[in-house]
Amino acid sequence: MLEIPTGFGDKFRKAADLLDQHDKFRIITHYDADGISAAAVISRALMKAGKGFHSTFAESAPENIPEGLPLIFTDLGASAVKKLSEVNETVIMLDHHRVDEAMPECEDKVFINPHEFGIDGAREVSGGTLAFLLAVFYDETNWIKAIYGLAGAAADKQNVGGFTGVNKQILDEALERGVIKAREGAYMDGDGIRDALIRSCDPYFPGMSGDENRVDEALKRFKIDPATPVDEMSKDTGRKIMSLLTLSLLKKNIPAYMVESIKGYRYISDRLNMSVDELYKLMNSCARVSQPGLALSFCLGDKGALSGARELRAEYRTSMVKRLRELEKEGPELMKNIQFFYDNKKTRKGELAGLGMMYLFDQRRPAFGIFATDGKYDISARGTKGMVGRGLDLGALCRKVSAELGGSGGGHNIAAGATVDKGCIDDFLRRMDEEVGKILF
């Protein structure tokens, strides 16, 4: 049984009651993989109950809140609770991002944020797993959808080093119920071991990913058939491959917990014939090329959409490896306490910053990915667990520094974002460098 704070559970029970009171809903969710995961869980739960829904993907809660249908906000909305509390509609909000604002109490509305109950939304529960909790509070048979919720948590890197908190409780219960099975192996996928190594971007292997000659030389040296499926490698082949990949990470002084995280248990749904790892990566690829609707469609059972998502995934992996190799060669720009780079795609800069911090960049400085758009700079910030343990809160810093410059920002302690006018980017980086220095150095 799940063990969550009483008040937390009470909010889910109230939200489940609100679901019972209406026949059709409008779902507004974040456009990233965690938001897709949350929308998929809620949509499937509503379909099962014979209720209608309309889904919209957004970067944040809309300025003008739509009316006409009860509203369900997933993976966003916590920064707009005052506005949401005033609309003339039933509202259910499920958001794991930290905000300073208290969650209001309203008769026909429920605002669920884990931080209100001492649960770390950056590590212990995601938008997808919050949505999953609502689904099982509403109907316990929705446990079969556990893979969708956990995919959202994995997309937010909450599985690095192993699931914890509420996520782990969900995983353990799903395993006990048999709706998910565990299989040990490497977190790689592809048409064969050669393809998996060449196009591996998450995890990314410095000096190996994207380098066909290096991969071919290594496979020849170890006498490994390039076409061998990853899931069918012998134990001896698996050991050789893992030794090779571990060495590529150790050469970059990657922390031990990250080196260990390239292998472990893959959690698989026999009903879906897919692992949590594969599912979140398909969702993520669709999100990063601005096609979240395609991902939601395949989550709802559209086989044509699944085929299209797999094609997008192959293309996206190729482009990501190419860009990561450029960052590996050139490196980010360094300031005293932070590092940053510019990218020409808004939707991938955050993932590049995160993967850079995991596999490429200086582990002592948080990374900032920057994209120019419409007279502004859109910024994604990423840190490490070690930095957070020493007091770094990128969400709070992005909020503070961007506000000083007339912009906006926020997010988690380990992953956050901000937007500032173009003329302010140098001041933003300078101020962020100062603030990070006070905490980490």
Secondary structure, 3 states (H helix, E strand, C coil): CCCCCHHHHHHHHHHHHHHHCCCEEEEEEECCHHHHHHHHHHHHHHHHCCCEEEEEEECCCCCCCCCCCCEEEECCCHHHHHHHHCCCCCEEEECCCCCCCCCCCECCEEEECHHHHCCCCCCCCCHHHHHHHHHHHHCHHHHHHHHHHHHHHHHCCCCCCCCCHHHHHHHHHHHHHCCCEEEEEECCCCCCHHHHHHCCECCECCCCCCCHHHHHHHHHHCCCCCCCCHHHCCHHHHHHHHHHHHHHHHCCCCCHHHHHCCEEEEEEECCCCEEHHHHHHHHHHHHHCCCHHHHHHHHCCCHHHHHHHHHHHHHHHHHHHHHHHHHHHHCCEECCCCEEEECCCHHHHHHHHHHHHHHCCCCCCCEEEEEEECCEEEEEEECCHHHHHCCCCHHHHHHHHHHHCCCEEEECCCEEEEEEEHHHHHHHHHHHHHHHHHHHC
